[in-house]
């Protein structure tokens, strides 16, 4: 899984690597071109010397008429197709080829370098080399020399290939060569790298900003709000953890609200009976007053049981784990079964070592099932302790009216009673809900099944190794 730290690290390494590679390529490119230019200049000088030797052997002597010298020179210039000019030993122009005149006249983009080859008889041969349209490094006039006067020799080295050749027409000459060009190239490279890294940083900060906004929306009271989970890095893990925590908080608050609303409803009946009994007790004869007093005590016990179970349900909901300890399930079930006169059956091979769980909660779950069976299922109650691969089960069987298929899940909801079960049957509708809560806290489950021959079978199934 890609992590945020790895992504940032790889981005930094990639940026530095690209920067180093491009910088090295620019330096290498410039050095290679400088070497090429020097080699080209040397080759051109050698060719010019060879052409000078050829023309010196072909031209009339220096004492010949200038018209004859010019005619022979121009004839050789046409044959060689070279832009060149011939000067006398006194520096007077004898002849200029049409190609040289054209290039000097065009100027601008077709600027030239004039190379001088001195002949042994004192005459000078001027040859022009085109710069391929690239601007000169130094700003000298490119105007054509007067037809009767040769231009001054320009033997400066050819300009170095600019670092920023594609931008050369748009930049001043001093900025596209040498150190300024290198600095400008590095600046442009830095800007390009910075712009390339921006999407990575923007995506990261955008997701963090979305997460912060999601937390603020959730904190404002919109408990159903969740944040989008994008990617597989730490930010995505954080968003996923937030959603899970938000779901637990929403479930807890919803459960508490429902519990409070149902508890308020359940409190109304005993409180109303208490209020009525107290108001009429003074006017009743002693025998009837004693009966009303007993009913008041019964209502108080009912209120006490309701408050106790509401508090226990709230505590179980609020706790993320349970206090594990050794629990003697066989002894616990036998003790609770004896209180209601139930028979206990234990599978052969049932684990004899103590079970790791919360003794108080497991005792409360067993007691609730047995009390529920005694209240609604009659005296024929049978308890079974069974085991299977990776789990153990507590099964409480009764011979009551049974529970229809569509009601077997609803009876585990808080404060739910089966249709036709009046309040005088006892209980407040939290017993089975607590049983399921306790089973789930131990990593197990609770369910209701039909018993063969009639009645119901309530099952608590627990893993052999519970999760706290």
Buried (B, 14 or more C-beta within 10 A) or exposed (E): EEEBEEBBEEBEEBBEEBBEEBBEEBEEEBEEBBEEBEEEBEEBEEBBEEBBBEBBEEBBEBEEEBEEBBEBBBEBBEEBEBBBBBBBEEEEBBBBBEBBBEBBEEEEEBBBBBBBBEBEEEBBBBBBBBBEEBBBBEEEEBEBBEEEEBBEEBEEEBBBBBBBEEBBEEBEBEBBBBEBBBEBBBEBBEEEBEEEBEEBEEBBEEBEEBBEEBBEBBEEEEBEBBBEBEBEBBBBBBBEEBBEEBEEEBEBEEBBEEBEEBBEEBBEBBEEBBEEBEEEBEEBEEEEBEEBEEBBEBBEEBBEBBEEBBEBBBEBBEEEEBEBEEBBBBEBBBBBBEEBEBEBEBEEEBEEEBBBBBBBBBBBBBBBBBBBBBBBBEEBBBBBBBBEEEBBBBBBBBBBBBBEEEEBEBBBBBBBBBEEBEEEEBBBBBBBBBBBBBBEBBBBBBBBEBBEEEBBBBBBBBEBEBEB
